[in-house]
Amino acid sequence: MDEMEIFLRLAFTGLGLILTVLTLASWFRTKEPKVLLAGVGFGMLATEGVLLTAGIFSVDFEAFTSILTMVGLNFLAMMFLYLSILKR
């Protein structure tokens, strides 16, 4: 694993965590269900980033984070973000 891949994994995790924290802080102020759905979606992206970052430190964990797992987490994140736009 080269330095660029490690940097991108850490950057993805950091961005996901920042977006999750900001969205949930906004939800605590507004109590809007739409904002909560967006926060859950960003939380799924942060979870994916944590799983990818954990793969840096463990070869066994890298095998656990298969393409199917990552696609599933991305699908859930996109579904929650889409629902946050749809919900009235």
PyMOL Python script that loads the backbone (N, CA, C, O; Angstrom):
from pymol import cmd

cmd.read_pdbstr("""\
ATOM      1  N   MET A   1       0.851  -1.170   0.000  1.00  0.00           N
ATOM      2  CA  MET A   1       0.000   0.000   0.000  1.00  0.00           C
ATOM      3  C   MET A   1       0.900   1.237   0.000  1.00  0.00           C
ATOM      4  O   MET A   1       1.775   1.382   0.854  1.00  0.00           O
ATOM      5  N   ASP A   2       0.674   2.108  -0.954  1.00  0.00           N
ATOM      6  CA  ASP A   2       1.537   3.287  -1.055  1.00  0.00           C
ATOM      7  C   ASP A   2       0.970   4.446  -0.224  1.00  0.00           C
ATOM      8  O   ASP A   2      -0.128   4.363   0.326  1.00  0.00           O
ATOM      9  N   GLU A   3       1.749   5.516  -0.153  1.00  0.00           N
ATOM     10  CA  GLU A   3       1.385   6.649   0.690  1.00  0.00           C
ATOM     11  C   GLU A   3       0.125   7.357   0.207  1.00  0.00           C
ATOM     12  O   GLU A   3      -0.660   7.850   1.017  1.00  0.00           O
ATOM     13  N   MET A   4      -0.074   7.409  -1.109  1.00  0.00           N
ATOM     14  CA  MET A   4      -1.256   8.081  -1.645  1.00  0.00           C
ATOM     15  C   MET A   4      -2.542   7.355  -1.233  1.00  0.00           C
ATOM     16  O   MET A   4      -3.539   7.998  -0.904  1.00  0.00           O
ATOM     17  N   GLU A   5      -2.520   6.036  -1.251  1.00  0.00           N
ATOM     18  CA  GLU A   5      -3.700   5.270  -0.848  1.00  0.00           C
ATOM     19  C   GLU A   5      -3.996   5.469   0.637  1.00  0.00           C
ATOM     20  O   GLU A   5      -5.156   5.601   1.027  1.00  0.00           O
ATOM     21  N   ILE A   6      -2.967   5.490   1.451  1.00  0.00           N
ATOM     22  CA  ILE A   6      -3.158   5.728   2.881  1.00  0.00           C
ATOM     23  C   ILE A   6      -3.733   7.120   3.116  1.00  0.00           C
ATOM     24  O   ILE A   6      -4.654   7.289   3.915  1.00  0.00           O
ATOM     25  N   PHE A   7      -3.189   8.116   2.418  1.00  0.00           N
ATOM     26  CA  PHE A   7      -3.694   9.482   2.560  1.00  0.00           C
ATOM     27  C   PHE A   7      -5.159   9.577   2.144  1.00  0.00           C
ATOM     28  O   PHE A   7      -5.956  10.213   2.834  1.00  0.00           O
ATOM     29  N   LEU A   8      -5.519   8.958   1.036  1.00  0.00           N
ATOM     30  CA  LEU A   8      -6.903   9.023   0.560  1.00  0.00           C
ATOM     31  C   LEU A   8      -7.868   8.336   1.517  1.00  0.00           C
ATOM     32  O   LEU A   8      -8.977   8.822   1.735  1.00  0.00           O
ATOM     33  N   ARG A   9      -7.453   7.214   2.085  1.00  0.00           N
ATOM     34  CA  ARG A   9      -8.308   6.523   3.063  1.00  0.00           C
ATOM     35  C   ARG A   9      -8.521   7.385   4.298  1.00  0.00           C
ATOM     36  O   ARG A   9      -9.643   7.494   4.793  1.00  0.00           O
ATOM     37  N   LEU A  10      -7.456   7.997   4.799  1.00  0.00           N
ATOM     38  CA  LEU A  10      -7.579   8.858   5.973  1.00  0.00           C
ATOM     39  C   LEU A  10      -8.388  10.112   5.667  1.00  0.00           C
ATOM     40  O   LEU A  10      -9.170  10.565   6.502  1.00  0.00           O
ATOM     41  N   ALA A  11      -8.208  10.672   4.482  1.00  0.00           N
ATOM     42  CA  ALA A  11      -8.966  11.859   4.087  1.00  0.00           C
ATOM     43  C   ALA A  11     -10.448  11.540   3.954  1.00  0.00           C
ATOM     44  O   ALA A  11     -11.290  12.337   4.369  1.00  0.00           O
ATOM     45  N   PHE A  12     -10.779  10.388   3.381  1.00  0.00           N
ATOM     46  CA  PHE A  12     -12.178   9.966   3.244  1.00  0.00           C
ATOM     47  C   PHE A  12     -12.821   9.794   4.616  1.00  0.00           C
ATOM     48  O   PHE A  12     -13.962  10.204   4.832  1.00  0.00           O
ATOM     49  N   THR A  13     -12.090   9.194   5.529  1.00  0.00           N
ATOM     50  CA  THR A  13     -12.604   9.011   6.885  1.00  0.00           C
ATOM     51  C   THR A  13     -12.828  10.353   7.568  1.00  0.00           C
ATOM     52  O   THR A  13     -13.874  10.584   8.175  1.00  0.00           O
ATOM     53  N   GLY A  14     -11.849  11.227   7.467  1.00  0.00           N
ATOM     54  CA  GLY A  14     -11.968  12.543   8.094  1.00  0.00           C
ATOM     55  C   GLY A  14     -13.124  13.350   7.530  1.00  0.00           C
ATOM     56  O   GLY A  14     -13.873  13.971   8.285  1.00  0.00           O
ATOM     57  N   LEU A  15     -13.278  13.347   6.222  1.00  0.00           N
ATOM     58  CA  LEU A  15     -14.373  14.084   5.601  1.00  0.00           C
ATOM     59  C   LEU A  15     -15.727  13.509   6.016  1.00  0.00           C
ATOM     60  O   LEU A  15     -16.662  14.258   6.300  1.00  0.00           O
ATOM     61  N   GLY A  16     -15.831  12.192   6.051  1.00  0.00           N
ATOM     62  CA  GLY A  16     -17.083  11.567   6.489  1.00  0.00           C
ATOM     63  C   GLY A  16     -17.422  11.908   7.929  1.00  0.00           C
ATOM     64  O   GLY A  16     -18.580  12.172   8.253  1.00  0.00           O
ATOM     65  N   LEU A  17     -16.415  11.904   8.794  1.00  0.00           N
ATOM     66  CA  LEU A  17     -16.656  12.234  10.199  1.00  0.00           C
ATOM     67  C   LEU A  17     -17.040  13.698  10.380  1.00  0.00           C
ATOM     68  O   LEU A  17     -17.925  14.015  11.175  1.00  0.00           O
ATOM     69  N   ILE A  18     -16.383  14.587   9.649  1.00  0.00           N
ATOM     70  CA  ILE A  18     -16.708  16.015   9.745  1.00  0.00           C
ATOM     71  C   ILE A  18     -18.142  16.267   9.283  1.00  0.00           C
ATOM     72  O   ILE A  18     -18.893  16.981   9.947  1.00  0.00           O
ATOM     73  N   LEU A  19     -18.521  15.684   8.147  1.00  0.00           N
ATOM     74  CA  LEU A  19     -19.882  15.872   7.649  1.00  0.00           C
ATOM     75  C   LEU A  19     -20.916  15.289   8.606  1.00  0.00           C
ATOM     76  O   LEU A  19     -21.986  15.870   8.790  1.00  0.00           O
ATOM     77  N   THR A  20     -20.608  14.152   9.213  1.00  0.00           N
ATOM     78  CA  THR A  20     -21.532  13.543  10.174  1.00  0.00           C
ATOM     79  C   THR A  20     -21.712  14.427  11.399  1.00  0.00           C
ATOM     80  O   THR A  20     -22.839  14.667  11.833  1.00  0.00           O
ATOM     81  N   VAL A  21     -20.624  14.904  11.949  1.00  0.00           N
ATOM     82  CA  VAL A  21     -20.692  15.737  13.161  1.00  0.00           C
ATOM     83  C   VAL A  21     -21.434  17.041  12.881  1.00  0.00           C
ATOM     84  O   VAL A  21     -22.275  17.456  13.679  1.00  0.00           O
ATOM     85  N   LEU A  22     -21.135  17.690  11.761  1.00  0.00           N
ATOM     86  CA  LEU A  22     -21.810  18.948  11.440  1.00  0.00           C
ATOM     87  C   LEU A  22     -23.302  18.748  11.203  1.00  0.00           C
ATOM     88  O   LEU A  22     -24.116  19.564  11.635  1.00  0.00           O
ATOM     89  N   THR A  23     -23.659  17.673  10.524  1.00  0.00           N
ATOM     90  CA  THR A  23     -25.072  17.426  10.249  1.00  0.00           C
ATOM     91  C   THR A  23     -25.826  17.076  11.527  1.00  0.00           C
ATOM     92  O   THR A  23     -26.949  17.537  11.732  1.00  0.00           O
ATOM     93  N   LEU A  24     -25.219  16.267  12.384  1.00  0.00           N
ATOM     94  CA  LEU A  24     -25.899  15.915  13.637  1.00  0.00           C
ATOM     95  C   LEU A  24     -25.981  17.114  14.581  1.00  0.00           C
ATOM     96  O   LEU A  24     -26.956  17.241  15.321  1.00  0.00           O
ATOM     97  N   ALA A  25     -24.988  17.986  14.572  1.00  0.00           N
ATOM     98  CA  ALA A  25     -25.067  19.213  15.372  1.00  0.00           C
ATOM     99  C   ALA A  25     -26.204  20.097  14.863  1.00  0.00           C
ATOM    100  O   ALA A  25     -26.910  20.720  15.656  1.00  0.00           O
ATOM    101  N   SER A  26     -26.378  20.150  13.562  1.00  0.00           N
ATOM    102  CA  SER A  26     -27.485  20.899  12.983  1.00  0.00           C
ATOM    103  C   SER A  26     -28.818  20.266  13.357  1.00  0.00           C
ATOM    104  O   SER A  26     -29.792  20.974  13.611  1.00  0.00           O
ATOM    105  N   TRP A  27     -28.867  18.936  13.392  1.00  0.00           N
ATOM    106  CA  TRP A  27     -30.106  18.256  13.769  1.00  0.00           C
ATOM    107  C   TRP A  27     -30.484  18.552  15.222  1.00  0.00           C
ATOM    108  O   TRP A  27     -31.662  18.733  15.533  1.00  0.00           O
ATOM    109  N   PHE A  28     -29.480  18.602  16.118  1.00  0.00           N
ATOM    110  CA  PHE A  28     -29.778  18.904  17.516  1.00  0.00           C
ATOM    111  C   PHE A  28     -30.393  20.290  17.670  1.00  0.00           C
ATOM    112  O   PHE A  28     -31.190  20.521  18.579  1.00  0.00           O
ATOM    113  N   ARG A  29     -30.023  21.217  16.778  1.00  0.00           N
ATOM    114  CA  ARG A  29     -30.589  22.569  16.849  1.00  0.00           C
ATOM    115  C   ARG A  29     -31.981  22.639  16.233  1.00  0.00           C
ATOM    116  O   ARG A  29     -32.851  23.335  16.755  1.00  0.00           O
ATOM    117  N   THR A  30     -32.203  21.927  15.128  1.00  0.00           N
ATOM    118  CA  THR A  30     -33.448  22.082  14.382  1.00  0.00           C
ATOM    119  C   THR A  30     -34.473  20.993  14.655  1.00  0.00           C
ATOM    120  O   THR A  30     -35.673  21.246  14.552  1.00  0.00           O
ATOM    121  N   LYS A  31     -34.036  19.796  14.999  1.00  0.00           N
ATOM    122  CA  LYS A  31     -34.900  18.618  15.207  1.00  0.00           C
ATOM    123  C   LYS A  31     -35.718  18.282  13.958  1.00  0.00           C
ATOM    124  O   LYS A  31     -36.832  17.770  14.068  1.00  0.00           O
ATOM    125  N   GLU A  32     -35.178  18.563  12.781  1.00  0.00           N
ATOM    126  CA  GLU A  32     -35.834  18.229  11.518  1.00  0.00           C
ATOM    127  C   GLU A  32     -35.487  16.793  11.128  1.00  0.00           C
ATOM    128  O   GLU A  32     -34.311  16.428  11.136  1.00  0.00           O
ATOM    129  N   PRO A  33     -36.474  15.973  10.788  1.00  0.00           N
ATOM    130  CA  PRO A  33     -36.194  14.585  10.387  1.00  0.00           C
ATOM    131  C   PRO A  33     -35.331  14.498   9.121  1.00  0.00           C
ATOM    132  O   PRO A  33     -34.551  13.558   8.964  1.00  0.00           O
ATOM    133  N   LYS A  34     -35.470  15.470   8.229  1.00  0.00           N
ATOM    134  CA  LYS A  34     -34.673  15.467   7.001  1.00  0.00           C
ATOM    135  C   LYS A  34     -33.179  15.577   7.309  1.00  0.00           C
ATOM    136  O   LYS A  34     -32.353  14.928   6.667  1.00  0.00           O
ATOM    137  N   VAL A  35     -32.850  16.392   8.280  1.00  0.00           N
ATOM    138  CA  VAL A  35     -31.443  16.577   8.643  1.00  0.00           C
ATOM    139  C   VAL A  35     -30.902  15.315   9.312  1.00  0.00           C
ATOM    140  O   VAL A  35     -29.742  14.953   9.116  1.00  0.00           O
ATOM    141  N   LEU A  36     -31.740  14.652  10.094  1.00  0.00           N
ATOM    142  CA  LEU A  36     -31.317  13.401  10.725  1.00  0.00           C
ATOM    143  C   LEU A  36     -31.035  12.331   9.674  1.00  0.00           C
ATOM    144  O   LEU A  36     -30.055  11.595   9.792  1.00  0.00           O
ATOM    145  N   LEU A  37     -31.883  12.234   8.647  1.00  0.00           N
ATOM    146  CA  LEU A  37     -31.643  11.263   7.581  1.00  0.00           C
ATOM    147  C   LEU A  37     -30.334  11.550   6.858  1.00  0.00           C
ATOM    148  O   LEU A  37     -29.592  10.628   6.518  1.00  0.00           O
ATOM    149  N   ALA A  38     -30.052  12.815   6.626  1.00  0.00           N
ATOM    150  CA  ALA A  38     -28.782  13.177   6.000  1.00  0.00           C
ATOM    151  C   ALA A  38     -27.611  12.826   6.918  1.00  0.00           C
ATOM    152  O   ALA A  38     -26.569  12.370   6.447  1.00  0.00           O
ATOM    153  N   GLY A  39     -27.777  13.034   8.216  1.00  0.00           N
ATOM    154  CA  GLY A  39     -26.731  12.682   9.174  1.00  0.00           C
ATOM    155  C   GLY A  39     -26.444  11.190   9.197  1.00  0.00           C
ATOM    156  O   GLY A  39     -25.290  10.774   9.304  1.00  0.00           O
ATOM    157  N   VAL A  40     -27.492  10.390   9.096  1.00  0.00           N
ATOM    158  CA  VAL A  40     -27.309   8.934   9.046  1.00  0.00           C
ATOM    159  C   VAL A  40     -26.583   8.546   7.756  1.00  0.00           C
ATOM    160  O   VAL A  40     -25.718   7.671   7.767  1.00  0.00           O
ATOM    161  N   GLY A  41     -26.937   9.195   6.652  1.00  0.00           N
ATOM    162  CA  GLY A  41     -26.254   8.927   5.383  1.00  0.00           C
ATOM    163  C   GLY A  41     -24.776   9.253   5.460  1.00  0.00           C
ATOM    164  O   GLY A  41     -23.940   8.470   5.010  1.00  0.00           O
ATOM    165  N   PHE A  42     -24.449  10.402   6.027  1.00  0.00           N
ATOM    166  CA  PHE A  42     -23.040  10.755   6.188  1.00  0.00           C
ATOM    167  C   PHE A  42     -22.352   9.832   7.195  1.00  0.00           C
ATOM    168  O   PHE A  42     -21.157   9.562   7.080  1.00  0.00           O
ATOM    169  N   GLY A  43     -23.110   9.350   8.180  1.00  0.00           N
ATOM    170  CA  GLY A  43     -22.556   8.384   9.125  1.00  0.00           C
ATOM    171  C   GLY A  43     -22.181   7.075   8.441  1.00  0.00           C
ATOM    172  O   GLY A  43     -21.184   6.450   8.799  1.00  0.00           O
ATOM    173  N   MET A  44     -22.975   6.661   7.460  1.00  0.00           N
ATOM    174  CA  MET A  44     -22.636   5.452   6.679  1.00  0.00           C
ATOM    175  C   MET A  44     -21.340   5.660   5.910  1.00  0.00           C
ATOM    176  O   MET A  44     -20.511   4.753   5.827  1.00  0.00           O
ATOM    177  N   LEU A  45     -21.162   6.847   5.348  1.00  0.00           N
ATOM    178  CA  LEU A  45     -19.906   7.134   4.645  1.00  0.00           C
ATOM    179  C   LEU A  45     -18.727   7.152   5.620  1.00  0.00           C
ATOM    180  O   LEU A  45     -17.636   6.689   5.290  1.00  0.00           O
ATOM    181  N   ALA A  46     -18.950   7.683   6.810  1.00  0.00           N
ATOM    182  CA  ALA A  46     -17.887   7.691   7.817  1.00  0.00           C
ATOM    183  C   ALA A  46     -17.555   6.263   8.259  1.00  0.00           C
ATOM    184  O   ALA A  46     -16.389   5.938   8.486  1.00  0.00           O
ATOM    185  N   THR A  47     -18.575   5.414   8.381  1.00  0.00           N
ATOM    186  CA  THR A  47     -18.352   4.016   8.741  1.00  0.00           C
ATOM    187  C   THR A  47     -17.517   3.316   7.675  1.00  0.00           C
ATOM    188  O   THR A  47     -16.607   2.548   7.990  1.00  0.00           O
ATOM    189  N   GLU A  48     -17.832   3.586   6.423  1.00  0.00           N
ATOM    190  CA  GLU A  48     -17.039   3.004   5.348  1.00  0.00           C
ATOM    191  C   GLU A  48     -15.585   3.482   5.424  1.00  0.00           C
ATOM    192  O   GLU A  48     -14.656   2.702   5.216  1.00  0.00           O
ATOM    193  N   GLY A  49     -15.403   4.756   5.721  1.00  0.00           N
ATOM    194  CA  GLY A  49     -14.042   5.283   5.860  1.00  0.00           C
ATOM    195  C   GLY A  49     -13.284   4.643   7.003  1.00  0.00           C
ATOM    196  O   GLY A  49     -12.091   4.366   6.881  1.00  0.00           O
ATOM    197  N   VAL A  50     -13.968   4.406   8.118  1.00  0.00           N
ATOM    198  CA  VAL A  50     -13.320   3.755   9.261  1.00  0.00           C
ATOM    199  C   VAL A  50     -12.918   2.332   8.897  1.00  0.00           C
ATOM    200  O   VAL A  50     -11.829   1.885   9.255  1.00  0.00           O
ATOM    201  N   LEU A  51     -13.792   1.616   8.185  1.00  0.00           N
ATOM    202  CA  LEU A  51     -13.450   0.260   7.766  1.00  0.00           C
ATOM    203  C   LEU A  51     -12.263   0.262   6.804  1.00  0.00           C
ATOM    204  O   LEU A  51     -11.379  -0.588   6.907  1.00  0.00           O
ATOM    205  N   LEU A  52     -12.242   1.202   5.884  1.00  0.00           N
ATOM    206  CA  LEU A  52     -11.109   1.288   4.962  1.00  0.00           C
ATOM    207  C   LEU A  52      -9.820   1.652   5.684  1.00  0.00           C
ATOM    208  O   LEU A  52      -8.757   1.119   5.368  1.00  0.00           O
ATOM    209  N   THR A  53      -9.912   2.561   6.654  1.00  0.00           N
ATOM    210  CA  THR A  53      -8.723   2.964   7.405  1.00  0.00           C
ATOM    211  C   THR A  53      -8.226   1.830   8.282  1.00  0.00           C
ATOM    212  O   THR A  53      -7.017   1.668   8.448  1.00  0.00           O
ATOM    213  N   ALA A  54      -9.127   1.042   8.845  1.00  0.00           N
ATOM    214  CA  ALA A  54      -8.709  -0.101   9.664  1.00  0.00           C
ATOM    215  C   ALA A  54      -7.952  -1.113   8.819  1.00  0.00           C
ATOM    216  O   ALA A  54      -7.104  -1.841   9.336  1.00  0.00           O
ATOM    217  N   GLY A  55      -8.249  -1.166   7.524  1.00  0.00           N
ATOM    218  CA  GLY A  55      -7.530  -2.067   6.630  1.00  0.00           C
ATOM    219  C   GLY A  55      -6.068  -1.702   6.459  1.00  0.00           C
ATOM    220  O   GLY A  55      -5.276  -2.540   6.026  1.00  0.00           O
ATOM    221  N   ILE A  56      -5.691  -0.482   6.785  1.00  0.00           N
ATOM    222  CA  ILE A  56      -4.282  -0.074   6.713  1.00  0.00           C
ATOM    223  C   ILE A  56      -3.465  -0.852   7.741  1.00  0.00           C
ATOM    224  O   ILE A  56      -2.329  -1.241   7.472  1.00  0.00           O
ATOM    225  N   PHE A  57      -4.040  -1.074   8.906  1.00  0.00           N
ATOM    226  CA  PHE A  57      -3.297  -1.636  10.021  1.00  0.00           C
ATOM    227  C   PHE A  57      -3.391  -3.148  10.137  1.00  0.00           C
ATOM    228  O   PHE A  57      -2.588  -3.759  10.842  1.00  0.00           O
ATOM    229  N   SER A  58      -4.355  -3.770   9.459  1.00  0.00           N
ATOM    230  CA  SER A  58      -4.539  -5.201   9.590  1.00  0.00           C
ATOM    231  C   SER A  58      -4.841  -5.829   8.233  1.00  0.00           C
ATOM    232  O   SER A  58      -5.781  -5.425   7.547  1.00  0.00           O
ATOM    233  N   VAL A  59      -4.042  -6.810   7.856  1.00  0.00           N
ATOM    234  CA  VAL A  59      -4.262  -7.503   6.589  1.00  0.00           C
ATOM    235  C   VAL A  59      -5.526  -8.347   6.667  1.00  0.00           C
ATOM    236  O   VAL A  59      -6.257  -8.453   5.682  1.00  0.00           O
ATOM    237  N   ASP A  60      -5.796  -8.950   7.826  1.00  0.00           N
ATOM    238  CA  ASP A  60      -7.005  -9.751   7.995  1.00  0.00           C
ATOM    239  C   ASP A  60      -8.259  -8.891   7.862  1.00  0.00           C
ATOM    240  O   ASP A  60      -9.256  -9.316   7.278  1.00  0.00           O
ATOM    241  N   PHE A  61      -8.198  -7.691   8.403  1.00  0.00           N
ATOM    242  CA  PHE A  61      -9.343  -6.791   8.320  1.00  0.00           C
ATOM    243  C   PHE A  61      -9.533  -6.276   6.904  1.00  0.00           C
ATOM    244  O   PHE A  61     -10.657  -5.991   6.490  1.00  0.00           O
ATOM    245  N   GLU A  62      -8.449  -6.155   6.165  1.00  0.00           N
ATOM    246  CA  GLU A  62      -8.520  -5.729   4.763  1.00  0.00           C
ATOM    247  C   GLU A  62      -9.311  -6.746   3.947  1.00  0.00           C
ATOM    248  O   GLU A  62     -10.061  -6.367   3.048  1.00  0.00           O
ATOM    249  N   ALA A  63      -9.154  -8.015   4.247  1.00  0.00           N
ATOM    250  CA  ALA A  63      -9.905  -9.061   3.543  1.00  0.00           C
ATOM    251  C   ALA A  63     -11.388  -9.005   3.899  1.00  0.00           C
ATOM    252  O   ALA A  63     -12.234  -9.365   3.081  1.00  0.00           O
ATOM    253  N   PHE A  64     -11.711  -8.555   5.118  1.00  0.00           N
ATOM    254  CA  PHE A  64     -13.103  -8.456   5.551  1.00  0.00           C
ATOM    255  C   PHE A  64     -13.845  -7.356   4.791  1.00  0.00           C
ATOM    256  O   PHE A  64     -15.035  -7.485   4.502  1.00  0.00           O
ATOM    257  N   THR A  65     -13.152  -6.304   4.479  1.00  0.00           N
ATOM    258  CA  THR A  65     -13.786  -5.179   3.792  1.00  0.00           C
ATOM    259  C   THR A  65     -13.787  -5.433   2.289  1.00  0.00           C
ATOM    260  O   THR A  65     -13.004  -4.846   1.542  1.00  0.00           O
ATOM    261  N   SER A  66     -14.661  -6.298   1.875  1.00  0.00           N
ATOM    262  CA  SER A  66     -14.733  -6.679   0.467  1.00  0.00           C
ATOM    263  C   SER A  66     -15.456  -5.598  -0.337  1.00  0.00           C
ATOM    264  O   SER A  66     -16.019  -4.650   0.212  1.00  0.00           O
ATOM    265  N   ILE A  67     -15.420  -5.774  -1.628  1.00  0.00           N
ATOM    266  CA  ILE A  67     -16.107  -4.846  -2.518  1.00  0.00           C
ATOM    267  C   ILE A  67     -17.607  -4.843  -2.222  1.00  0.00           C
ATOM    268  O   ILE A  67     -18.244  -3.791  -2.258  1.00  0.00           O
ATOM    269  N   LEU A  68     -18.167  -6.007  -1.931  1.00  0.00           N
ATOM    270  CA  LEU A  68     -19.595  -6.105  -1.649  1.00  0.00           C
ATOM    271  C   LEU A  68     -19.969  -5.298  -0.403  1.00  0.00           C
ATOM    272  O   LEU A  68     -21.014  -4.649  -0.377  1.00  0.00           O
ATOM    273  N   THR A  69     -19.131  -5.336   0.615  1.00  0.00           N
ATOM    274  CA  THR A  69     -19.387  -4.562   1.831  1.00  0.00           C
ATOM    275  C   THR A  69     -19.352  -3.071   1.537  1.00  0.00           C
ATOM    276  O   THR A  69     -20.218  -2.324   1.994  1.00  0.00           O
ATOM    277  N   MET A  70     -18.353  -2.637   0.776  1.00  0.00           N
ATOM    278  CA  MET A  70     -18.216  -1.216   0.463  1.00  0.00           C
ATOM    279  C   MET A  70     -19.364  -0.720  -0.421  1.00  0.00           C
ATOM    280  O   MET A  70     -19.873   0.383  -0.223  1.00  0.00           O
ATOM    281  N   VAL A  71     -19.762  -1.531  -1.383  1.00  0.00           N
ATOM    282  CA  VAL A  71     -20.883  -1.152  -2.247  1.00  0.00           C
ATOM    283  C   VAL A  71     -22.170  -1.084  -1.426  1.00  0.00           C
ATOM    284  O   VAL A  71     -22.986  -0.186  -1.632  1.00  0.00           O
ATOM    285  N   GLY A  72     -22.356  -2.014  -0.509  1.00  0.00           N
ATOM    286  CA  GLY A  72     -23.540  -1.999   0.347  1.00  0.00           C
ATOM    287  C   GLY A  72     -23.599  -0.749   1.216  1.00  0.00           C
ATOM    288  O   GLY A  72     -24.662  -0.144   1.359  1.00  0.00           O
ATOM    289  N   LEU A  73     -22.465  -0.356   1.800  1.00  0.00           N
ATOM    290  CA  LEU A  73     -22.443   0.854   2.626  1.00  0.00           C
ATOM    291  C   LEU A  73     -22.686   2.095   1.775  1.00  0.00           C
ATOM    292  O   LEU A  73     -23.392   3.007   2.204  1.00  0.00           O
ATOM    293  N   ASN A  74     -22.113   2.141   0.580  1.00  0.00           N
ATOM    294  CA  ASN A  74     -22.369   3.273  -0.313  1.00  0.00           C
ATOM    295  C   ASN A  74     -23.834   3.338  -0.707  1.00  0.00           C
ATOM    296  O   ASN A  74     -24.414   4.422  -0.773  1.00  0.00           O
ATOM    297  N   PHE A  75     -24.437   2.181  -0.971  1.00  0.00           N
ATOM    298  CA  PHE A  75     -25.853   2.146  -1.321  1.00  0.00           C
ATOM    299  C   PHE A  75     -26.710   2.672  -0.175  1.00  0.00           C
ATOM    300  O   PHE A  75     -27.617   3.473  -0.399  1.00  0.00           O
ATOM    301  N   LEU A  76     -26.434   2.234   1.040  1.00  0.00           N
ATOM    302  CA  LEU A  76     -27.194   2.727   2.191  1.00  0.00           C
ATOM    303  C   LEU A  76     -27.008   4.225   2.387  1.00  0.00           C
ATOM    304  O   LEU A  76     -27.968   4.939   2.678  1.00  0.00           O
ATOM    305  N   ALA A  77     -25.786   4.701   2.230  1.00  0.00           N
ATOM    306  CA  ALA A  77     -25.530   6.135   2.381  1.00  0.00           C
ATOM    307  C   ALA A  77     -26.306   6.930   1.347  1.00  0.00           C
ATOM    308  O   ALA A  77     -26.935   7.934   1.682  1.00  0.00           O
ATOM    309  N   MET A  78     -26.271   6.496   0.096  1.00  0.00           N
ATOM    310  CA  MET A  78     -26.993   7.212  -0.953  1.00  0.00           C
ATOM    311  C   MET A  78     -28.506   7.142  -0.737  1.00  0.00           C
ATOM    312  O   MET A  78     -29.218   8.100  -1.038  1.00  0.00           O
ATOM    313  N   MET A  79     -29.000   6.013  -0.215  1.00  0.00           N
ATOM    314  CA  MET A  79     -30.426   5.887   0.049  1.00  0.00           C
ATOM    315  C   MET A  79     -30.860   6.870   1.135  1.00  0.00           C
ATOM    316  O   MET A  79     -31.887   7.533   0.990  1.00  0.00           O
ATOM    317  N   PHE A  80     -30.089   6.972   2.222  1.00  0.00           N
ATOM    318  CA  PHE A  80     -30.443   7.901   3.290  1.00  0.00           C
ATOM    319  C   PHE A  80     -30.331   9.353   2.825  1.00  0.00           C
ATOM    320  O   PHE A  80     -31.164  10.187   3.181  1.00  0.00           O
ATOM    321  N   LEU A  81     -29.311   9.653   2.038  1.00  0.00           N
ATOM    322  CA  LEU A  81     -29.187  11.030   1.527  1.00  0.00           C
ATOM    323  C   LEU A  81     -30.337  11.353   0.572  1.00  0.00           C
ATOM    324  O   LEU A  81     -30.850  12.473   0.582  1.00  0.00           O
ATOM    325  N   TYR A  82     -30.740  10.404  -0.237  1.00  0.00           N
ATOM    326  CA  TYR A  82     -31.873  10.613  -1.137  1.00  0.00           C
ATOM    327  C   TYR A  82     -33.168  10.783  -0.345  1.00  0.00           C
ATOM    328  O   TYR A  82     -33.988  11.641  -0.672  1.00  0.00           O
ATOM    329  N   LEU A  83     -33.353   9.974   0.689  1.00  0.00           N
ATOM    330  CA  LEU A  83     -34.548  10.104   1.518  1.00  0.00           C
ATOM    331  C   LEU A  83     -34.606  11.455   2.229  1.00  0.00           C
ATOM    332  O   LEU A  83     -35.689  11.993   2.456  1.00  0.00           O
ATOM    333  N   SER A  84     -33.444  12.000   2.580  1.00  0.00           N
ATOM    334  CA  SER A  84     -33.434  13.312   3.230  1.00  0.00           C
ATOM    335  C   SER A  84     -33.900  14.386   2.267  1.00  0.00           C
ATOM    336  O   SER A  84     -34.426  15.409   2.707  1.00  0.00           O
ATOM    337  N   ILE A  85     -33.730  14.193   0.989  1.00  0.00           N
ATOM    338  CA  ILE A  85     -34.206  15.153   0.007  1.00  0.00           C
ATOM    339  C   ILE A  85     -35.703  14.944  -0.263  1.00  0.00           C
ATOM    340  O   ILE A  85     -36.446  15.909  -0.447  1.00  0.00           O
ATOM    341  N   LEU A  86     -36.137  13.678  -0.283  1.00  0.00           N
ATOM    342  CA  LEU A  86     -37.539  13.364  -0.596  1.00  0.00           C
ATOM    343  C   LEU A  86     -38.516  13.688   0.520  1.00  0.00           C
ATOM    344  O   LEU A  86     -39.631  14.145   0.268  1.00  0.00           O
ATOM    345  N   LYS A  87     -38.093  13.449   1.760  1.00  0.00           N
ATOM    346  CA  LYS A  87     -39.008  13.569   2.901  1.00  0.00           C
ATOM    347  C   LYS A  87     -39.573  14.976   3.007  1.00  0.00           C
ATOM    348  O   LYS A  87     -38.840  15.962   2.925  1.00  0.00           O
ATOM    349  N   ARG A  88     -40.884  15.056   3.189  1.00  0.00           N
ATOM    350  CA  ARG A  88     -41.530  16.378   3.337  1.00  0.00           C
ATOM    351  C   ARG A  88     -41.911  16.647   4.758  1.00  0.00           C
ATOM    352  O   ARG A  88     -42.461  17.705   5.060  1.00  0.00           O
TER     353      ARG A  88
END
""", "prot")
cmd.dss("prot")
cmd.show_as("cartoon", "prot")
cmd.util.cbc("prot")
cmd.orient("prot")
